[in-house]
Amino acid sequence: MADAAIIDGKARAAELSASISVTTAALVDEKSIKPGLTVVIVGEDPASQVYVRNKKRTAEACGFNSMQHTLPAESSQDEILALIHLLNDDASVHGILVQLPLPDHLDERVITQAISPAKDVDGFHFQNIGMLTAGHVDEAFVPCTPAGCMLMIEDQLGKDLSGLNAVIIGRSNIVGKPMASLLLQANATVTICHSRTKDLPAVARSADILVAAVGRPKMVKGDWIKPGAVVIDVGINRIQVEVDGETKNRLVGDVDFDEAKEVAAAITPVPGGVGPMTIALLMLNTLRSAERTGG
Ligand code: GUN
């Protein structure tokens, strides 16, 4: 079988960002509304800082007002909630994102639920989760990573996934569960697997669409994949490899890419697959929020 098509998330995200820039320019010109995205980061997690920098760069490239609040790791819950309340009331802010994970002493649930559902561009508020789960996808803010995965799946297979088996490995609130809602809405037959699933490789092999979101480097092997499947690799794992006697850092996905590309019809690479799409979808959610305020 020929090698899989490599799904170029970076190019797809750039295309999406370019179209967001065009729409943004029109919104500024015609309604004097400039989309505003505010990112709150607490502490100094190095990976979070890289993500936040990328979000800021993309927001600026889209013509948004990009704001960032960097708070010390020891900030109290009340201080963070006070900031969120200020941002909820600030008309120039259309999207609020609190970068996760938060330091251990903070209650992630209380903080994410304090964000106004109308500005919840991460799609973590229970109101948005409820909308999505009830099938009102157009009214919800959908979490950015599964929304980006869904666009790439549609590019490969079209919008109607009737008759196709979708298997998601991972049951997180950020990826696995919302991904299941989106695939179900598109008429796929959906299975969510997790650490307690019996014979995971066999379940994975039944998938026409396989989404891996577990955070375990190269866990999904070539013989877990049905020939001709579309494979979406959400994992971003930092591993160390030996190259010519030197230890180097590498980013790898949850899928063993070299094995999987021999079997799949199409696969996302890591990096350059899901990651850039997540950021582009954050921009799309922020633009939609700004458009809604314009009536
Ligand atoms: N940390 C890792 N992924 C995400 C995400 O999608 N949103 C936020 N806020 N934090 C994250």
Residues whose N, C-alpha, C, O or C-beta is under 5 A from the ligand:
A	BS01	GUN	L97 V98 Q99 L100 P101 D122
